């Protein structure tokens, strides 16, 4: 039967009292400690209690100890006992310390408002064979004026509100759990050893001790700790499990460590075991004065920190083979670095790590550079982070990228150095507007980069994306600025799109030596250093006002370059797009400026260049390649020499709009040369046109000046040179040796110093317009071969000129002067006086009876070594053009002539042929036909029109409609002879026939009358020299394909061509009807 005893200093009733000191308890008895107890009490089991047996008993304290003195009264709980201790509510039992023994178990119930001293929980005791559960229940407002100590057993704490433990709580080595009411306070809290640990703390928990304020660990089971809001500790917090998950959940307003020195308040959550999910959650407005560590092994580590929090230390979430997720709330601060850089293994695969930084938050550097890891970093709006490290290889195979790396930075966020250097990875980088970084190093080997950066990006250092074997896709918005650094976007496949206003302080580089590179840059870009664009295929586009302060290198070998640069662009150094064996297409807008050299096109390849108006090259311009096509708008200037093509070029075509100024020599090379210099070309040096056995078609427009020689000397070269009006050239070399030929036609007001023809038997055909000048004591030496020179009238007789036809005995050189009547008479007198003989055909024999040449000096011109000399008047037929009536001999390729059917059309080719009186005597069928003014009716032609016999005239009449079913037909001039006013011009002792071609057969206006342009039928071709025929076939190669073409079947005539018999029948019938019917009104 259970009994109740009162423990007293002096026993007066043994039946109800026990003497203080040592008491052997009886199971189930209750012992009430009298307030007068003056010494410690020890409770032991009854003598002879078997091992493994526990005796349970009860202890009550119902009143405060009132004995004299202040010494503590130790209540010792003996071995093999389980004590159930109750302190009545409101009782101050602070003088009692429970412990000192090896009690198996102890269960405390501390009443509300009560006070106690130290509490020792059961530890299994020496005699215990099993683990005994102990517990503490603390009522609201209770105080433990000391410490709570646990043992090996499982301990449970139930704590009411506003409970205070003045010293530490150490729950020993067993399982433990507890719930704590609001306002709990202790010096520190510890739980360790085996068994699960679960604790739940309500609001406003305080730990006043320094050092390890909270330390909860298990060697073999999970640990879970939950603190509501307002946790405050002067020391550290540690939660760990060796084999299970560790979870720590802390509410808002956490304070740890020294808030002044920002030290001593670290938090650590460490879990263990494969698959453990470790978690640390910290609410908003926290202040952690120390490092935060969450690094369990083999599982997951999740750290969440609420808004407006402060962490004064590092964050470590880098357990071995554990995925880490770190989230930091808005408006927070982390003064140290963040490590979420756990990695996987080749066997386990990649580990996923994630760091999220909230809006307006500041942190140190972030490390997500673990081996075999997929990593994500997200930086919030207007946040600031230190350096970012995306680290090592994704896989050792180094073949296909397998690791995924994601970086997101929101608007107006800031980062230090960003290292995106993981190998074998795919990087997805997305920035918001206004992001600022110190530098970006994105050059992981074999890694791909997908980058999106909108407007107002700033980097205060280098920016690299891509490396060898990378596929790199980068988009950067408007107004990007790279200060004290360079922009380098590399890879085997590069696509780059950059908006307006890019500014790079140092160089900009795109692509690698091999691969495809596609770059588009908006307007107003400024590169402070050099520009590099590399790849096997490069498409480079820059908008208007693209400025490069240094050199531009777009010159990989064996590549294809397509370069498009907008107007107003400026290259501060040289421009090099001259890779060996590369094809280059360069197009620029107006006012493209290169301050130094420009080398475009390499030794081989095809080069196409189109420069806008106002372009300028500071020194040398060199355009090379197998095939060269160069076009420049108005106002091109260079400060040095200009070269088009090279010794191995197959074809070189140059079109200059003019005015153009070359600051040095001009060197044009190619097996085939087409050079259109345009008007107002100035070459401040010599000009060389060189090919190997091909053809050269050269046009020097009006007002051209070559301040040096012009050399066309090359083996087997055929040269067609057309020179406009008011052109000045130094010495001309037309020595096209071997089988070459030289044909030159100039406009009026041509000035030159000397002319030297071929030294072998090549032929020169030269026609010089009116008012020509040969400066100084100039020499015209036609050289060997059968040479022809036609000289227009000139009033310049200020110096002695020497005009030589060449001294070869086999020459047949012909010199023709176009003279007015007075000069003709003067020339005849001088020639006869010198001993020349006037032939019946109007030419002069220039040798004596022994065959020696006789020199003639006439008006300052020394003339010698010509086999035939003649003079004639130019025909002067006026052709209607956009500039008004122009004499036929003054037309040039490109002249816009009015046609009846298609308005103004450009002349494609023009040529002339001189026939002497002797020629006309030998071939009277070539004598010209004169159509008198008005002979065609209605006042047409407006002046006498002289044409070749086969030249066709438009006939429009009712008679032609009846005869040929066409109101308008073309009839050869010779078939109209017999009509009033149309006759053979028997009186003409020589004639110059001129022919011009369009892209198709046209009707033009000659002295106002409608006549045909050149039609390449057999009769018309016979009227041309072989060189002229070849020139036409070069311009119109389709004419040489079949005989049918030369017979006129290929080209379509502008009107029906009436054959000879029918044409003569028309003339006979028209004669009877009157000439007014030949050209009736429309």
Phi, psi and omega in degrees: 000128181291142182235163178240131181233151172254130179269122187227165178290326182228125182275124175251340181220095183301338182287335184235358185232153173232142182282135177302153182123241180254128181233126172271114189279158172248138183305131176089349181287158178242135182237115180262121183275120181290145180298344184269001181302133187244355180227175177288161183232136176243129179252115179245159175286165177299149178301140178083010179294125182297147174299143182088357179254136179242134179258123181261136180211176187235143175234133178234140171235114185250355180209155179292148178293130185241009181289162184293157179087174181240005182295148177290147176256105182279124175256109184268127181259114189284173179291153178060033175229155170235117184259137175247105189255132178232130173245124185296152179305140175077355183278133176268097179254034184294341180280356181259125171252127180260122180152207177085346182245200179236051184299140176293317182210153177213132179235121185250136170235110183255118184294165180301133177075001180280164179229141178221166174270214181299146176237124175251126177271166183296145177238014180095334175066161180292331183265002185273133176258355181227160178281132182252139179275136175239159181211157173228129173240120181247120180287169181304135176074005180289157180228133170255105184277060181169219184240162172245124184239130179258171178239214183277348182281179177277125186249140178230130177242130173238115191238129177282193182280151174055039177270142180235132169245113190288341178237202187280159168246121179227107189271013170074210195251012182251183175297151183208150175208163179185154172235140187231131180282175180300144174080016180291142181218136174210165177288316177201172183216126180221143173211131185215185178086193183283164176098157180288151178232124180221121181223141181229114182252133177279189185300155168058053172271139183228133172241118190267347182281161176261172183081224181278085183292319179230122179219109185232121185215156174222142179273347186211012184210163179296159176230132179223124181229133182230121175246130172282193187298159170067033171291134179224128177218140178276358182230208186266167175232128180226128177230126184208156174217133181285331185231355183231188180282146175242127183230130177227121182239117184239134180283199185287162172063036175292140173227125177232151171069200183272112185287344180273311180273350181056047179223170169075013184234039181294153176235132181227129173233114184231118177253172180214162178095140180299130176086000181291138179256101183265140188216135173230120180238129179236128182286184184290163177059033179276153170228109180252113184263064179166182182286157173242128180233128171221107190210054174296160185254133172080008180226226178233146178235120184237122178240128177231126179240129185286176182298155172056035180259161179230128176237114181261077181163185181276161172240125180243116174229064192224044177295156182298127176055032181239134176284138183243138173231117182240125179232125180241128187289180181292153171055036181251169180224130171236112185283338181258187180275163180242123179247108173237058192241037172291150180233165177262203176225166179298326180284317183282336185093190186279150176259140178263122176239143183216135174231124178240125180249123184290178181293142174066021186257149178239131178223169170281204180290156180237126180248114173231059190238037177285149175294138181056063182220142170258124191233142178228128175234128178235122182250127188283178182301127175058027178268161180231125178235161176283219178287153177241128183239107168258112201264243203279189191304148172277332179200147181284350182292330179053043175243270179270137177299131181238340180269139177256127180237126184233126175234125177234128176234123184283177184307138171060021175275162186225138176224158174280233176283137178244116179255107177253064194251009178297134177278158174053045184228166170246122180257127171246113186242123180229122178248151170273183180290141173075022179287142178234133175226161173282318178191160176230124178244092182248069183232046175294134181297132175063024180255148178258149184229125173241110191236130176231114181232115180280205191293158168063036175281139178229130173235128180262043180178197184287149175232114179241135170223127174093157176205197181305133178069011180279145162261115191238121181235110187235128173238126180233132184281197184287153170061035174286139182231128175241102181270145177045042180195184182233166176244120183228110180243110189240174176141166177283343178216105188241127172234122184227128176234117184237134182283195183286156168076020178298137176227120179236124185288321180254219187278166172230130184227138182226133173083173176242179182298329180237149178112180183262135179230123181232112186233130174231125181237133182287189185282157174074019180285148179224117177254118186285343179236223183273162175242131177235135173222116187237158177149167175280333173226119185234121171247112184237121180233129176233138182284188180300154175057043176274116185243128175239118183287333181256210180276157174243120181244107174233067197221040173291149176282155175055040185237169173240119182247130170238113189238127180229115184239130187287172182294155177072019183269154190218123174256115186286339177248221177269162179240116185237108174232058192230042177295143180299134175060031180252145173267130184231128171239116181241125175232129178235156171280187181293155174059040173281126186236130171240121186288331181239220184290157170227114176246116186234123182086138181264199182296319179243178179097175179253131183237123177235121184233130174231111180257134179289172180297148177075014180285153184215132174247125188295320180230253188275138169244120181230118181242109185246180178133162174299317178235125183239127173232115185234129178226136178227140175284190183293146169083018177294133176226148171228153178266358182212200185295155180231129180232131174241125181076178179212189188297338183251008181293138180272322184212133179227121179236128182230127176234115179249132181279325181077155358291149182226138178231119174256126187282352178215205183294159175245125182232113182244126185230152176156151175296329173230127182239127168237114184233116176246100185283349181065176178283158171061041173273131176237125177243113182271061181166185178288165177232130181238129176238110191230130170217172181246086170081008179261214180233149175234125174243112191235129177236121174250113188286182181304147174064027175282141176228123173246109184274061181168190181286161172235113190249119177247019185280120176197151182293134171060033183261135173257123186240129169244113185242119177245127185238133181282195181276155175057047181253140179235127178224150174288234180276136179254129175249114179251032185279079176270087190294170178071232183268009183286165177224160183224120179235120183230132176230131180240158170277191181286165175060042179271131180238130178211163182268308183212161172223128178235119180275196187287149176266355172244184190278048171267156186256140171247137174238109188235129175236123182243132184287192183288160172056039177283157179222128170253114192286152177059213173267066185289156181237130167250110181239106184290341179076196181280169182099173178270099190252147179234131176229124175245119183249129175284174180291149176212146177260358184275105177236032189281345181215168180275126177245152181242119183242103185247140178266355181106149189257006181294140181290339184261009182287155170225072186270138184238124176245128180236129175257136169263105188237150169283175187300318182296313180293328178297315179296317179298318181295317181299316180299315181293321182293316180294322179295327181284347180108006175285156181247129178278119180279160179301333182275006177094353177271169180248137168274129191251007181244159176272187183297334180273001179086004179278144180289144177251126181279139178239130172247120183221121179049047177082000181254123178265117188242128181202162174064034171251132179283335180213133178229134180215170172220151181205169174262137173296148186294323174072019177300131182265128181253135180286124181228178177291346177259015183093192179294129179232135179297143187301322182290348179264357175292152178224158172306131184098344176301136184267108185256139179286124176249155183290327190259330189230023178066210183283128180230146182282141174290130179270328182203148174217141178210156179232156178220128180266128173245125179278173176300323178296320178300318182290328176292321180288327182231078182297342179291349178265001180298142184289159176254130178258125175250109186293157178305129178082359186294336180270000179097152175060033175079012182246142352292164182286336175218163179310135181243121179252123182225166176288159184301324184273356181293129188266144181244140177287127176246129181230113181196165175292329179296317179295327179292321179289322185280323189239005181061017175226128179291325180247126179222166177250128180232133178300144184301322183295335180277352176265355180298134185117332172290148181305128177086001180243112187221165170281132183277073182295336186284347186279124180260065183117153183203150172250117176265134179241140182227140174219149186244149168245180175296337175212168181295132184228160170258123180242179184244113181250117188049037177087344184268142179285120178226172184270156163280176182299129176245126192276053170276177187297319182291320179295320180294328178297334182282355182258154174287160176305321179296320179293320176300316180295322179296317178297319180292332175290319179288324182235075186299336180296342181288345183260005189287320183216161174298327181299328178296312180293339176276004175091004184284334186281312180280140181266124180291152182292330177218170176298132178263122183274124179292167191303309185299314180292326180295317179295324177296320177301316184296317179299315182291323180292328181297321179293329185273342182106144187293338184296347181270356184292318182227081181281165177299158180296000000 
